[in-house]
Amino acid sequence: ILGTMVKTEAVRLYAKGVMMGYRRSKVKQYSHTSLLQIEGVTSKQDADFYLGKKVAYVYKAKTKKRGSMFRCMWGKVTQPHGQSGVVRA
């Protein structure tokens, strides 16, 4: 049936997450590595799917740059952090 268009719901191609902090030890903090909790990821096996995927930290700034108030920093998921589904990026 060529003439009919079937309406489908939009598919979300991203997963939301929360930045929990930085990788750290008792004394030192490694600010080049962030710890992220991705929505719906609760185990190390779930986190393995996201290894190598890009992440974007989108935030709102006070001043406009290139016509937008929003800024974006990009990174990449490198490895899981512990057993609870938190990843390092």
C-alpha positions in Angstrom: 0.0 0.0 0.0 2.1 2.9 -1.3 -0.3 5.8 -0.8 -1.0 5.3 2.9 1.4 6.6 5.5 1.3 4.8 8.8 1.9 7.1 11.8 4.3 5.8 14.4 5.4 7.4 17.6 8.8 9.1 17.6 11.6 7.0 18.9 13.9 8.6 21.4 17.6 8.0 20.4 19.1 9.0 23.7 18.9 8.1 27.4 18.9 10.6 30.2 21.3 10.4 33.0 22.6 12.1 36.1 26.2 13.2 36.7 27.0 11.9 40.2 30.4 13.4 40.6 34.0 12.6 39.7 36.1 9.5 40.0 38.0 9.9 43.3 39.9 8.2 46.0 40.2 9.0 49.7 42.4 12.1 49.1 42.4 12.8 45.4 39.7 13.7 42.9 40.1 13.0 39.1 38.1 15.7 37.5 38.7 14.5 34.0 36.6 11.4 34.6 32.9 11.8 35.5 30.6 9.2 37.0 27.2 8.9 35.3 24.0 7.1 36.4 22.1 6.4 33.2 18.3 6.0 33.5 17.3 2.4 33.5 20.8 1.0 33.9 21.0 -1.0 37.2 23.8 -3.6 36.6 27.3 -3.9 35.2 25.8 -6.0 32.3 23.3 -3.2 31.4 26.2 -0.7 31.5 28.2 -2.8 28.9 25.8 -1.7 26.2 26.8 2.0 26.6 30.5 1.4 26.4 32.0 3.5 23.6 28.8 5.6 23.2 28.9 9.4 23.2 27.5 11.5 26.1 26.5 15.1 26.0 26.4 17.4 29.1 23.9 20.2 28.1 23.6 23.2 30.3 22.2 26.7 30.2 24.5 29.7 30.3 23.9 33.4 31.1 25.1 34.8 27.8 24.3 33.9 24.2 27.0 32.3 22.0 26.2 31.4 18.4 22.6 32.4 18.9 21.9 30.1 21.8 21.9 30.1 25.6 22.6 26.4 25.7 26.1 24.9 25.8 27.3 21.3 25.3 30.3 19.3 26.4 30.9 16.0 24.7 32.5 12.8 26.1 32.5 9.1 25.8 31.6 6.2 28.1 34.8 4.4 28.8 34.0 1.7 31.4 31.6 0.6 34.1 32.2 1.8 37.7 31.3 -0.8 40.2 28.3 -3.2 40.1 25.4 -0.9 40.2 25.3 0.4 36.6 27.3 3.6 37.1 29.6 4.4 34.2 32.8 6.5 33.8 32.9 9.1 31.0 
